[in-house]
């Protein structure tokens, strides 16, 4: 005969256990409500009318973020966007990066968002991005402060473009790198080398730090750690990529502050004038010390990532179109297919009505830049690398400037190289190559 056990809730130990269990359940519920409140989402709030269709599955903080960030080939939208656009249309709602979000793959809405900066929308990145970039980064600040910092940065960019000394240095350092490759290897991990080259160029132009200075290698190593964490899951756990990146940023800032102090001590002597951006920056009375350091970090970050990415994309795609080696238009097509910038973060400052959609005040908005580049209505066979398309469709491309001296030297000295198709550009969402973009150099003059 089977025994039957009956729990007597009048038993004191049983009541204690049940009380503890109910307490845990209540604590979990309160915690979920608190997290939803912190990250801008209320489980009790009535949904605004006029929202785009979409999925609002909202596990606290993460939502659909992991699926959205899943790596995919850079010349594709990726499964998440393809799936959601097919189900809900080119404009849909979701819950990403801890916020209720409107995602736009529509060129008209993207243009509308970007043309209404500071009036209807404002740059708004998740808090972990603030922690890693710093509160004064140009990516994060707005209004007059953004204009002030941007003006200083643009003065550096414009001066570099027209500086014979800097252009000559680009030529010299590029030749040095390429000759070292020819002398030592026929198999080259190009993406890593491109990052090293562009970073050393930026250090030289910004702060007169030469590539053979131990400080240059030290800052580069810190930047590699910084970048790995910048694009990782933004949760601070001791020892993970994100926490290492936050610490690396602190060390980079400390190094830049020390460099500024040393330069200030010798500024009085005319013979010690370097004529670089740091000299110019120290004369900007409109900036405080923290703002000067932040501008330096922003420019290092921008030059390190975008220029090296452009070089790698062009080298990869040129291997597929050798007849286009001498054609400048290949640059535009490489950027279109490679998609260095997949999306940007914006926030609605007020309720915004666009066609049949309503974007509520405070909601995050993600204009998907690569959706424009891969739109079959704008580009015939958009997944195909076709450098000749730019004779007719240059107005359709969201373009940005970058110097390409290095590429011309590479083309002249390394006439042919091969890449593996499976080592193509990936959106992670940052640009990356699975194998580091290994070049098989076949013919060297």
Secondary structure as UniProt FT lines:
FT   TURN            9..10
FT   HELIX           12..38
FT   TURN            39..40
FT   TURN            43..44
FT   TURN            49..50
FT   TURN            60..64
FT   HELIX           65..68
FT   STRAND          72..73
FT   TURN            74..75
FT   HELIX           78..88
FT   STRAND          91..96
FT   TURN            97..98
FT   STRAND          99..104
FT   HELIX           107..115
FT   TURN            118..120
FT   STRAND          121..123
FT   HELIX           127..133
FT   TURN            135..136
FT   TURN            138..140
FT   HELIX           143..161
FT   HELIX           164..184
FT   STRAND          187..189
FT   HELIX           190..207
FT   TURN            211..212
FT   HELIX           214..230
FT   TURN            238..239
FT   HELIX           241..266
FT   TURN            267..268
FT   HELIX           270..272
FT   HELIX           277..282
FT   TURN            285..286
FT   HELIX           289..302
FT   HELIX           303..307
FT   HELIX           308..318
FT   TURN            319..320
FT   HELIX           322..324
FT   TURN            325..326
FT   TURN            328..329
FT   HELIX           330..338
FT   STRAND          343..348
FT   STRAND          352..354
FT   TURN            355..356
FT   STRAND          357..359
FT   TURN            361..362
FT   STRAND          364..368
FT   HELIX           369..373
FT   TURN            376..378
FT   TURN            380..383
FT   HELIX           387..391
FT   HELIX           394..396
FT   HELIX           405..413
FT   STRAND          414..418
FT   HELIX           421..423
FT   STRAND          425..427
FT   STRAND          431..433
FT   TURN            434..435
FT   STRAND          438..444
//
